[in-house]
Amino acid sequence: MITGSLRRRAVAASALVLTGALALSACGDSNDSGDSGSAASNTSVDSKLAAMVPAAIKSDGKIAIGTDASYPPNESVDPASQKIVGWDVDLFSAVAAKLGLKTQYSNAGFDTIIPGVQSGKYEAGVSSFTDTKEREQAVDFITYYSAGTSWAVLKGNPKGVNPDDACGKSIGVQQGTVQVDDLTARSKKCTDAGKPAIKSVVRKQQTEVNNDLVAGKVDGMAADSPIVGDAVKKTGGKLEIIGQVYDTAPYGFAVGKNSGQLKDAIQGALKALIADGTYKKILTDAGVESGALTDPKINGAQS
């Protein structure tokens, strides 16, 4: 098994350097959150934490958020309402409500979100970002969940895929994620041993990766553990998980380096939601409670 500093949904180092074109290349629709029935609607404002929110954000009562809504169950688009939904979205909406804010989510290309936070286009990034030392140089993170990489195959594993020896197999991954780098490293290990390379089938959206596997276009796929678990559950027994979860590390909400006490306010809100049970309920309702954290940290990347 390959271990080390690999992390989920990683943005390439070059993407962390802000450029005007990249910062403006986010695409898709947006929606406001704070609907009745959501965890956010039942969350009371903490006046002390709300006072820590920068005036520029507080002025319109909203926080602008970039997210790649192609990563169910964390972030996705509800086909009926066309709203951006998911437990990740629900959790940050509850955080915002604790700070006296509503949320405005914009569906964006994954690789554009951190540059968008750097430029001020977004006031936060909520998209299953894994907190890494490299990315902490570009933005600040507040950790809120722990995830690892999992693999899935068609039920019964008809192609005989082994994550630790996938030489010659076709494996689907989403572009811009750490799984791309993971497969590159695993493939090199194959070719160094005189075996055929792994064929990485890279797709723009995770949902496309899932569909490729169900259709038998790839032999297996690799993605974040909650995403793989959700795909297995929603495909009615067509898929199964193989191997063990590895490279576990924290997700973090991303905010700009120049956002003052916003990171401290978000951390405080998370701690309050953990204390009152809201955090656990959101994760449990989504079936992802195994990755729950008890102590959110600012820039808590593992070394």
C-alpha positions as CSV (number, residue, x, y, z in Angstrom):
1,M,0.0,0.0,0.0
2,I,1.2,3.4,-0.9
3,T,1.1,5.9,2.0
4,G,2.6,9.2,2.8
5,S,1.4,12.7,2.2
6,L,-1.2,12.0,-0.4
7,R,-4.5,13.7,0.3
8,R,-8.0,13.8,-1.1
9,R,-9.3,16.4,-3.6
10,A,-5.9,17.9,-3.9
11,V,-5.4,20.9,-6.1
12,A,-2.2,20.8,-8.1
13,A,0.5,23.1,-6.8
14,S,0.3,25.3,-9.9
15,A,-3.4,25.8,-9.2
16,L,-2.6,27.4,-5.9
17,V,-0.9,30.3,-7.7
18,L,-3.6,32.9,-8.2
19,T,-4.1,34.1,-11.8
20,G,-6.8,36.4,-13.0
21,A,-8.2,34.0,-15.6
22,L,-8.3,31.1,-13.2
23,A,-9.9,33.1,-10.5
24,L,-12.7,34.1,-12.7
25,S,-13.3,30.8,-14.3
26,A,-15.8,29.4,-11.8
27,C,-18.9,28.2,-13.6
28,G,-22.5,27.1,-12.9
29,D,-25.5,28.2,-10.9
30,S,-25.8,29.5,-7.4
31,N,-28.4,29.3,-4.7
32,D,-29.1,30.8,-1.3
33,S,-29.5,28.5,1.7
34,G,-31.4,28.9,4.9
35,D,-34.6,27.0,3.9
36,S,-37.0,25.9,6.6
37,G,-36.4,22.3,7.8
38,S,-32.7,22.5,7.4
39,A,-30.3,22.3,10.3
40,A,-29.5,26.0,9.7
41,S,-33.1,27.0,10.3
42,N,-32.9,25.5,13.8
43,T,-29.6,27.0,14.7
44,S,-29.5,30.0,17.1
45,V,-27.1,32.9,16.6
46,D,-24.1,33.2,18.9
47,S,-23.7,36.9,19.3
48,K,-20.0,36.7,20.4
49,L,-19.1,34.6,17.4
50,A,-21.2,36.7,15.1
51,A,-19.2,39.8,16.3
52,M,-16.0,38.2,15.0
53,V,-17.3,38.1,11.4
54,P,-15.6,40.7,9.2
55,A,-17.7,43.7,8.4
56,A,-17.4,43.2,4.7
57,I,-19.2,39.8,5.0
58,K,-21.6,40.9,7.7
59,S,-22.8,43.9,5.6
60,D,-25.2,42.0,3.4
61,G,-25.9,39.1,5.8
62,K,-24.6,36.5,3.4
63,I,-21.4,34.5,2.9
64,A,-20.4,33.7,-0.7
65,I,-19.2,30.1,-1.1
66,G,-17.6,28.2,-3.9
67,T,-18.3,24.5,-4.2
68,D,-18.0,21.7,-6.8
69,A,-21.4,20.1,-6.6
70,S,-20.5,16.9,-8.3
71,Y,-19.4,15.0,-5.2
72,P,-22.4,13.2,-3.6
73,P,-23.2,12.8,-0.8
74,N,-21.0,15.7,0.3
75,E,-22.0,18.3,-2.4
76,S,-24.3,17.7,-5.3
77,V,-27.2,19.3,-7.3
78,D,-30.7,18.1,-6.4
79,P,-32.2,17.2,-9.8
80,A,-35.7,18.2,-8.6
81,S,-35.0,21.6,-7.2
82,Q,-31.6,22.3,-8.9
83,K,-30.4,23.4,-5.4
84,I,-26.9,22.6,-4.2
85,V,-27.3,20.0,-1.4
86,G,-25.3,17.6,0.7
87,W,-24.2,17.1,4.3
88,D,-21.2,19.3,3.7
89,V,-23.5,22.0,2.5
90,D,-25.9,21.5,5.5
91,L,-23.0,21.6,8.0
92,F,-21.6,24.9,6.7
93,S,-25.1,26.4,6.4
94,A,-25.5,25.6,10.2
95,V,-22.1,27.2,10.8
96,A,-23.2,30.3,9.0
97,A,-26.5,30.4,10.9
98,K,-24.6,30.3,14.1
99,L,-22.7,33.4,12.9
100,G,-25.9,35.2,11.9
101,L,-25.3,34.7,8.2
102,K,-27.1,33.0,5.3
103,T,-25.2,31.2,2.6
104,Q,-24.9,31.7,-1.1
105,Y,-23.4,28.7,-2.9
106,S,-21.9,28.9,-6.4
107,N,-21.3,25.7,-8.3
108,A,-17.7,26.0,-9.6
109,G,-15.0,24.0,-11.2
110,F,-13.1,22.3,-8.3
111,D,-9.7,23.7,-9.3
112,T,-11.0,27.2,-9.4
113,I,-12.3,27.4,-5.9
114,I,-9.1,28.0,-3.9
115,P,-8.0,30.7,-6.3
116,G,-11.4,32.2,-6.0
117,V,-11.1,32.3,-2.3
118,Q,-7.7,34.0,-2.6
119,S,-9.1,36.7,-5.0
120,G,-12.1,37.4,-2.8
121,K,-14.6,36.0,-5.4
122,Y,-15.6,33.6,-2.7
123,E,-15.6,34.3,1.1
124,A,-15.3,30.5,1.8
125,G,-14.6,27.3,-0.1
126,V,-16.8,24.3,0.9
127,S,-15.9,21.4,-1.3
128,S,-14.4,18.4,0.6
129,F,-11.0,20.1,0.6
130,T,-8.4,18.2,2.5
131,D,-6.2,20.4,4.7
132,T,-2.6,20.0,3.6
133,K,0.5,22.0,4.5
134,E,1.0,23.0,0.8
135,R,-2.5,24.4,0.6
136,E,-2.3,26.2,3.9
137,Q,0.2,28.5,2.1
138,A,-2.7,29.7,-0.1
139,V,-5.7,29.8,2.3
140,D,-6.6,29.0,5.9
141,F,-8.5,25.9,6.8
142,I,-10.9,24.9,9.6
143,T,-11.1,21.2,9.9
144,Y,-14.4,19.4,10.3
145,Y,-14.2,15.8,9.1
146,S,-11.8,13.0,8.5
147,A,-11.8,11.0,5.2
148,G,-9.6,8.5,3.4
149,T,-9.3,7.0,0.0
150,S,-11.4,3.9,-0.9
151,W,-11.7,1.8,-4.0
152,A,-14.8,0.3,-5.6
153,V,-15.5,-2.3,-8.3
154,L,-18.5,-4.0,-9.8
155,K,-20.1,-6.5,-7.5
156,G,-18.0,-9.7,-7.3
157,N,-14.9,-7.9,-8.6
158,P,-15.1,-9.5,-12.0
159,K,-11.9,-7.9,-13.2
160,G,-9.9,-9.0,-10.1
161,V,-8.8,-5.5,-9.1
162,N,-6.5,-5.3,-6.1
163,P,-5.7,-1.7,-5.0
164,D,-2.2,-2.8,-4.0
165,D,-1.5,-4.4,-7.4
166,A,-3.8,-2.8,-10.0
167,C,-1.2,-3.1,-12.8
168,G,-2.8,-3.2,-16.2
169,K,-6.2,-2.2,-14.8
170,S,-8.3,0.8,-15.8
171,I,-9.2,2.9,-12.8
172,G,-11.6,5.9,-12.8
173,V,-10.8,9.1,-10.8
174,Q,-11.9,12.7,-10.8
175,Q,-9.6,15.3,-12.2
176,G,-7.8,17.5,-9.6
177,T,-8.1,15.0,-6.9
178,V,-5.3,13.3,-5.0
179,Q,-6.4,10.0,-6.4
180,V,-4.9,11.1,-9.7
181,D,-1.5,11.4,-8.0
182,D,-2.1,8.2,-6.1
183,L,-2.6,6.2,-9.3
184,T,0.4,7.8,-10.9
185,A,2.6,6.7,-8.0
186,R,1.0,3.2,-8.0
187,S,1.4,2.9,-11.8
188,K,5.1,3.8,-11.6
189,K,5.6,1.1,-9.1
190,C,4.0,-1.3,-11.6
191,T,6.3,-0.2,-14.5
192,D,9.4,-0.2,-12.3
193,A,8.6,-3.9,-11.6
194,G,8.2,-4.6,-15.3
195,K,4.4,-4.8,-15.1
196,P,1.9,-3.0,-17.2
197,A,0.9,0.5,-16.1
198,I,-2.4,1.4,-14.5
199,K,-4.7,3.2,-17.0
200,S,-6.1,6.2,-15.2
201,V,-9.4,7.3,-16.6
202,V,-9.8,10.9,-15.5
203,R,-13.2,12.5,-15.6
204,K,-14.2,16.1,-14.8
205,Q,-16.9,15.1,-12.3
206,Q,-17.1,12.3,-9.8
207,T,-20.6,11.4,-10.9
208,E,-19.1,10.6,-14.4
209,V,-16.5,8.3,-12.7
210,N,-19.3,6.5,-10.8
211,N,-21.3,6.0,-14.1
212,D,-18.3,4.7,-15.9
213,L,-17.8,2.0,-13.3
214,V,-21.5,1.0,-13.3
215,A,-21.4,0.8,-17.1
216,G,-18.3,-1.4,-17.0
217,K,-16.2,1.2,-18.9
218,V,-13.5,1.0,-16.2
219,D,-12.3,-1.9,-14.0
220,G,-12.5,0.1,-10.7
221,M,-12.5,3.5,-9.2
222,A,-10.8,5.4,-6.4
223,A,-12.3,8.4,-4.5
224,D,-12.9,9.7,-1.0
225,S,-14.3,7.1,1.4
226,P,-17.7,8.8,2.0
227,I,-18.2,9.3,-1.8
228,V,-17.4,5.6,-2.5
229,G,-19.7,4.5,0.3
230,D,-22.5,6.6,-1.1
231,A,-22.0,5.3,-4.7
232,V,-22.2,1.7,-3.5
233,K,-25.4,2.4,-1.5
234,K,-27.1,4.3,-4.4
235,T,-26.3,1.8,-7.2
236,G,-28.5,-0.9,-5.6
237,G,-25.8,-3.5,-5.0
238,K,-24.1,-3.1,-8.4
239,L,-20.8,-2.0,-6.7
240,E,-18.8,-3.1,-3.8
241,I,-15.8,-1.6,-1.8
242,I,-12.5,-3.5,-1.9
243,G,-9.4,-3.1,0.3
244,Q,-9.1,-0.8,3.3
245,V,-9.4,3.0,3.6
246,Y,-6.0,4.7,3.5
247,D,-4.4,8.1,3.7
248,T,-7.0,9.4,6.2
249,A,-6.8,13.1,6.7
250,P,-9.0,16.1,7.6
251,Y,-11.3,18.0,5.4
252,G,-11.3,21.8,6.0
253,F,-13.5,24.8,5.2
254,A,-11.2,27.2,3.2
255,V,-11.1,31.0,4.0
256,G,-8.8,33.7,2.7
257,K,-5.6,34.6,4.5
258,N,-6.8,38.2,4.8
259,S,-10.2,37.3,6.3
260,G,-9.4,38.4,9.9
261,Q,-11.2,36.5,12.6
262,L,-13.5,34.6,10.2
263,K,-11.5,31.4,10.7
264,D,-11.8,31.7,14.5
265,A,-15.5,32.4,14.2
266,I,-16.1,29.3,12.0
267,Q,-14.0,27.2,14.4
268,G,-16.1,28.4,17.3
269,A,-19.3,27.7,15.5
270,L,-18.2,24.2,14.7
271,K,-17.4,23.6,18.3
272,A,-20.8,24.9,19.4
273,L,-22.5,22.6,16.8
274,I,-20.5,19.6,18.1
275,A,-21.5,20.5,21.7
276,D,-25.2,20.8,21.0
277,G,-25.5,17.7,18.8
278,T,-26.3,19.4,15.5
279,Y,-23.0,18.3,14.0
280,K,-23.6,14.6,14.9
281,K,-27.1,14.7,13.6
282,I,-26.1,16.1,10.2
283,L,-23.4,13.4,9.7
284,T,-25.6,10.6,11.0
285,D,-28.5,11.5,8.8
286,A,-26.1,11.3,5.8
287,G,-24.6,8.0,7.0
288,V,-21.0,9.5,7.2
289,E,-20.7,9.8,11.0
290,S,-17.6,7.5,11.1
291,G,-15.5,10.4,10.0
292,A,-16.7,12.8,12.7
293,L,-14.1,15.0,14.5
294,T,-14.3,16.1,18.1
295,D,-11.9,19.1,18.0
296,P,-11.9,21.3,14.9
297,K,-8.5,22.9,14.3
298,I,-7.3,25.9,12.3
299,N,-4.7,24.7,9.8
300,G,-4.6,21.2,11.2
301,A,-2.9,19.5,8.3
302,Q,-1.0,16.4,9.1
303,S,2.7,16.6,8.5
